[in-house]
């Protein structure tokens, strides 16, 4: 399973209904299970982003479809990044020449 980090900001709609944010996170977890995505963490943050999430998915298409489905609800805008564990990064480094 591939690891993905998602940075999210509330939309105008999302901040107007911010009291529901933890309940929406529970709905995201349920939707993830149905989509074949594992929620590793959802945390609320200070600074440039309102939330930082980590998910595991079998491939880019699965996480993309899941992210689009979440975005369609209109509460957050996201930026997704493929992330690598230490072991994965060591395997990548081992492929470097020299």
N, C-alpha and C positions, 0 to 999 in steps of 0.2 A: 504494500500500500504506500502511496506517495503522500507526503506531508505538505500541507498548504497553510500559509499564514494569510489571514484576511484582516485588513485594516478597514474600519468602518466609521462613517460619520452619520449622525442623525440628519435626516431631511427635515424640512419645515414640519411636515406631518409627524415625523418621528419624535421631534422635540415637543410638539404640542401634546403628544400622548406619552410623554416620557415616563409617567407613573406606571405604564404597562410594560416597560422595557424588560423586566425580569420574566414576565409572563410570555412576552414575545420570544425570549431566549429559550424558554421551555418548548414553545411551538417550533422553533428552529431545530432543536434537538430531535423532536418527533419527526419532522420533515426529513432531517438528515438520515435517520434510521431507514425510512421508506425509500430514500434515494440511494442507499448503499454507501453513505458517507458516515464516518465516525467523528463525533465532536470530541476533540482532545481538551479544549478549554474555550471559554468565553469569559472575558474580563472587561470591565469598564475602566476607562483610563482618563487621566488628565493630560492636556497637551493638544497636539495636532489632531489626534483621533479620539473618538468617543468610545470605541471598542476595539479590542484586538482578539481575534479568534484563531484557533488552530484546528484544522480538520485533517482527517486521513481519507483518501479516496483512491479507488483502483486506477484512475487515469484522469487526464486533463478534461476529457469530455464530460465525465460524471460530475466533477467539481464545478465545471462551467455551467452545466444545466442546473445544478443545485443553486449556484450563486444567482443565476438569472431568475429562478423561481422566487428566491428570497427578495431580490431587487424589485420584482413585480409588485410586491406588497406595498412598496413606497415609503418604508420607514427609515431605510439606510441606503447610503451609496457606499460601494465597496471598492477596494483595490486588493487584488489577489496576487500572491507570490508563491511560486514553488519553493519549498524549503527543504533543506537537507540536514539529516542527523550527522553527528560526528562520524559514525561508521560510513555513511554514504559519502561524506566529503572525503574521507580517507581513501575510499575506493576510487573516487574521481581523481584525486591527487596521484594515485598509483598509476594512472593512465598517462600522466604527463611524460613527455620524452626526457631522457637524460637522467 
